[in-house]
Amino acid sequence: MTSVSLYWRIFGLNAVVLGSATALLLWAPVTVSVPVLLTEAVILVGGLVVMLVANAALLRIGLAPLDRVTRLMTTVDLLRPGQRLPVRGGGEVAELVSAFNAMLERLEGERASSSARAILAQEGERRRIAQELHDEVGQSMTAVLLALKRVADEAEEPLRAELHQAQEITRGSLDEVRRLVRRLRPGVLDDLGLVSAVTSLATEFSTHTGLHVVRRFDPDLPSLDHETELVIYRVAQEGLTNAARHAEARRVELTLRGTDRGVVLEVADDGRGIGAAREGAGLRGMRERALLIGATLDIWSPDEVSTAGTGTRVRLTVPAVRKQS
């Protein structure tokens, strides 16, 4: 069956309307006087209105798929994959919708590939900076700390007290450097696994921010590959950071559980919620990381859908168990 082009369909619709109007004028018992009578003017105007309404309705039906394409083009987000239009019928409109869906699929694939390269490069840079901080800055500050201790042991008062104070400042700075190294490169993730790494992360945030972090971890999580564990760790890290910096939260629940469909991470705070605020770089970064492993990331505020709660919820769902190679 040969499909009819959009041009000929629009032409046919207009031909039907105009032909019907012409037939009505030819065979209807209607005449036009000079000057035009009121009743004749009413009939002519009414016919014109009917013709325009019919033409508009037929064009609306014929061009409806183009409206759907336009609406999706204005709202599509490549970080929320899977948005497609149904392909109905044939002809140029169906071909346009199919081409648009194929373009979305190609763009999503290219975005996922470029995001993966960017994230891997970012992690490599994090490791390099962490290594330099540990090897260069950390060791230098350790040497300074030992030198201060040696001088302080031999110094007299009140210089000894000042040197002890300098030791404490140096020790605090060294602890801060070590904390930065752990955030840049979670060595505990490589050494002890995901649960220990997220536990350490929660403890550190609770200590340094004053947030009350409640942990709920399943003891028998399935084995995951290193890339998936790193994504889960980074999403948990970003979720805790958002709760501490932007949500004005006092309490955070951190949940990590296994399900029949995979692994689920949830970060829930009691802060002010996200409302209609635009997603920032942190939240979009979490979405890009989720795409890296084929996971789904949902971010919402419960008070948007009910009055039962407030705050922000972040849920990362890894759809299938990814075993270590």
C-alpha positions in Angstrom: 0.0 0.0 0.0 1.5 3.3 -1.1 1.5 6.0 1.6 0.1 9.4 0.8 2.5 12.4 1.4 1.6 15.1 3.8 1.3 17.6 1.0 -1.4 15.6 -0.8 -3.2 14.8 2.5 -3.5 18.6 3.3 -4.5 19.3 -0.3 -7.1 16.5 -0.2 -8.6 17.9 3.1 -8.9 21.4 1.6 -10.4 20.0 -1.6 -13.0 18.1 0.3 -14.1 21.2 2.3 -14.1 23.5 -0.8 -15.8 20.9 -2.9 -18.5 20.5 -0.4 -19.0 24.2 -0.2 -19.2 24.5 -4.0 -21.7 21.6 -4.2 -23.8 23.3 -1.5 -23.9 26.5 -3.5 -24.7 24.8 -6.8 -27.6 22.6 -5.6 -29.0 24.4 -2.6 -32.0 26.6 -3.2 -30.1 29.7 -2.2 -29.7 32.8 -4.3 -27.8 36.0 -3.7 -29.5 39.3 -4.4 -28.0 42.6 -5.1 -27.9 44.2 -2.7 -27.4 41.2 -0.4 -30.3 40.5 1.9 -29.8 39.9 5.7 -31.0 36.3 5.6 -28.7 35.6 2.6 -25.7 37.2 4.4 -26.4 35.1 7.5 -26.5 31.9 5.4 -23.3 32.8 3.5 -21.4 33.7 6.7 -22.7 30.6 8.4 -21.5 28.4 5.5 -18.1 30.1 5.7 -17.8 29.4 9.4 -18.8 25.8 9.0 -16.2 25.5 6.2 -13.5 27.0 8.3 -14.3 24.9 11.4 -14.3 21.7 9.3 -11.0 22.6 7.6 -9.4 23.5 11.0 -10.6 20.2 12.6 -9.4 18.1 9.6 -6.0 19.9 9.7 -5.7 19.4 13.5 -6.2 15.7 13.0 -3.7 15.5 10.2 -1.0 17.5 11.9 -1.4 16.2 15.5 1.7 14.0 15.3 3.8 17.1 14.5 2.4 18.8 17.6 3.5 15.8 19.7 7.0 16.0 18.2 7.2 19.7 19.0 6.1 19.2 22.6 8.6 16.4 23.2 11.4 18.5 21.6 10.8 21.3 24.1 10.8 18.9 27.1 13.2 16.1 26.3 16.1 15.5 28.7 18.9 13.2 27.6 19.6 12.4 31.3 16.1 10.8 31.4 16.4 8.3 28.6 13.5 6.3 27.1 11.2 9.2 26.0 9.7 8.2 22.7 6.7 9.0 20.5 4.4 6.2 19.3 4.5 5.7 15.5 1.1 5.4 14.0 0.0 4.9 10.4 2.3 5.6 7.5 3.5 8.4 5.3 5.8 11.3 5.9 4.5 12.1 9.5 5.2 8.5 10.6 8.7 8.7 9.0 9.3 12.0 10.8 8.3 10.4 14.2 10.5 7.4 13.5 13.4 9.6 12.5 12.9 11.7 15.7 12.9 8.6 17.9 16.0 7.3 16.2 17.7 10.7 16.7 16.8 10.6 20.4 18.2 7.1 20.7 21.5 8.1 19.0 21.8 11.3 21.1 21.2 9.3 24.3 23.9 6.8 23.3 26.4 9.6 22.4 25.6 11.4 25.7 26.1 8.2 27.7 29.4 7.6 25.9 30.7 11.1 26.4 29.5 11.2 30.0 31.3 7.9 30.7 34.5 9.3 29.2 34.2 12.5 31.3 33.5 10.6 34.5 36.3 8.1 34.0 38.7 11.1 33.3 37.4 12.8 36.4 38.0 9.8 38.5 41.5 9.5 37.1 42.2 13.1 38.0 40.8 12.6 41.5 43.2 9.6 42.0 46.1 11.7 40.7 45.3 14.6 43.0 44.7 12.4 45.9 48.0 10.6 45.3 49.9 13.9 45.1 48.2 15.2 48.3 49.1 12.0 50.1 52.7 11.7 48.8 53.7 15.3 48.6 51.6 17.5 50.9 50.9 14.8 53.5 54.5 13.7 53.8 55.8 17.2 54.0 53.3 18.1 56.7 54.3 15.0 58.6 57.9 16.0 58.4 57.0 19.5 59.7 55.0 17.9 62.6 58.0 15.7 63.6 60.4 18.7 63.4 58.1 20.8 65.6 57.9 18.1 68.1 61.7 17.7 68.2 62.2 21.5 68.6 59.4 21.7 71.2 61.0 19.0 73.4 64.2 21.0 73.5 62.7 24.5 73.8 62.0 26.5 77.0 58.8 28.1 78.1 57.0 30.1 76.7 58.4 29.1 73.3 57.5 25.5 74.0 53.8 26.4 74.4 53.8 28.2 71.1 55.5 25.3 69.4 52.9 22.9 70.8 50.2 25.2 69.5 51.8 25.1 66.1 51.9 21.3 66.3 48.2 21.2 66.9 47.5 23.5 64.0 49.7 21.4 61.7 48.1 18.2 63.0 44.7 19.6 62.2 45.7 20.6 58.8 47.2 17.1 58.2 43.9 15.5 59.2 42.1 17.8 56.8 44.4 16.8 54.0 43.8 13.1 54.8 40.1 13.7 54.8 40.3 15.3 51.4 42.3 12.4 50.1 39.6 10.0 51.4 36.9 12.0 49.6 38.9 12.1 46.4 39.9 8.5 46.4 37.9 6.2 48.7 40.6 3.7 49.4 38.4 1.9 51.9 36.1 1.0 48.9 38.9 -0.9 47.3 40.1 -2.5 50.5 36.9 -3.3 52.5 34.0 -3.1 50.1 30.9 -0.9 49.5 29.2 -1.3 52.9 32.4 -0.3 54.8 33.1 2.6 52.5 29.5 4.0 52.8 29.6 3.5 56.6 32.9 5.4 56.8 31.4 8.1 54.6 28.3 8.5 56.8 30.4 8.6 60.0 32.7 11.3 58.5 29.8 13.5 57.4 28.1 13.1 60.8 31.3 14.1 62.5 32.1 17.1 60.4 28.7 18.5 59.6 26.7 17.7 62.7 24.0 15.8 60.7 22.4 12.9 62.4 22.9 10.1 59.8 20.8 6.9 60.3 22.3 4.0 58.4 20.2 1.0 57.2 22.3 -1.4 55.3 21.5 -5.0 54.3 24.2 -7.4 55.5 24.0 -9.6 52.4 24.3 -7.3 49.4 25.0 -9.0 46.1 28.5 -8.8 44.7 29.0 -5.8 42.4 31.8 -4.7 40.1 34.0 -1.9 41.1 32.5 0.6 38.6 29.0 0.1 40.1 30.2 0.3 43.7 32.0 3.6 42.8 28.8 5.0 41.3 26.8 4.0 44.4 29.4 5.6 46.6 29.6 8.8 44.7 25.8 9.2 44.6 25.7 8.6 48.4 28.4 11.2 48.8 26.6 13.8 46.7 23.3 13.1 48.4 24.8 13.7 51.8 26.6 16.8 50.6 23.4 18.3 49.2 21.6 17.5 52.5 24.4 19.2 54.5 24.9 22.3 52.2 21.6 23.1 50.6 18.7 21.3 52.3 19.2 22.7 55.8 18.5 19.2 57.1 19.1 17.9 60.6 18.6 14.2 60.0 19.4 12.0 57.0 18.5 8.3 56.5 21.0 6.4 54.3 19.6 3.0 53.1 21.4 0.4 51.0 19.5 -2.8 50.3 19.3 -5.6 47.9 16.2 -6.6 46.0 15.1 -9.2 43.5 15.8 -6.6 40.7 19.2 -5.4 41.9 20.5 -2.9 44.5 18.8 0.2 45.8 20.4 3.2 47.5 18.3 5.8 49.2 19.3 9.1 50.8 16.3 10.8 52.6 16.6 14.1 54.6 14.2 16.2 56.6 15.2 19.5 55.0 13.3 22.0 53.0 12.9 19.9 49.8 13.7 20.7 46.2 10.3 22.0 45.2 10.4 23.5 41.7 14.0 24.4 42.0 16.1 23.8 38.9 18.5 20.8 39.2 22.1 21.9 39.8 25.4 20.4 38.7 25.4 18.0 41.6 22.1 16.4 40.8 22.8 16.2 37.1 26.2 14.7 37.9 24.4 12.0 39.8 22.1 11.3 36.8 25.2 11.0 34.5 26.8 8.5 36.9 23.5 6.5 37.0 23.5 6.4 33.2 27.1 5.1 33.3 25.9 1.8 34.8 22.4 1.7 33.3 20.8 2.6 36.7 17.7 4.7 37.4 17.9 7.8 39.6 14.7 9.4 41.1 14.8 12.7 43.0 11.7 14.1 44.6 10.2 15.7 47.6 7.4 13.8 49.4 5.4 17.0 50.1 5.0 17.5 46.3 2.7 14.4 46.2 1.3 14.3 49.7 1.3 16.1 53.0 2.9 13.1 54.9 6.4 14.3 54.8 9.0 16.9 53.8 12.6 16.9 52.7 14.3 15.3 49.6 14.5 11.7 48.5 17.2 10.4 46.3 16.8 6.8 45.1 19.4 5.0 42.9 18.2 1.7 41.5 20.8 -0.6 39.9 18.5 -2.8 37.7 20.4 -6.0 37.8 23.2 -7.5 39.8 26.6 -6.7 38.2 29.0 -9.3 39.4 32.7 -8.7 39.8 34.9 -10.0 37.0 
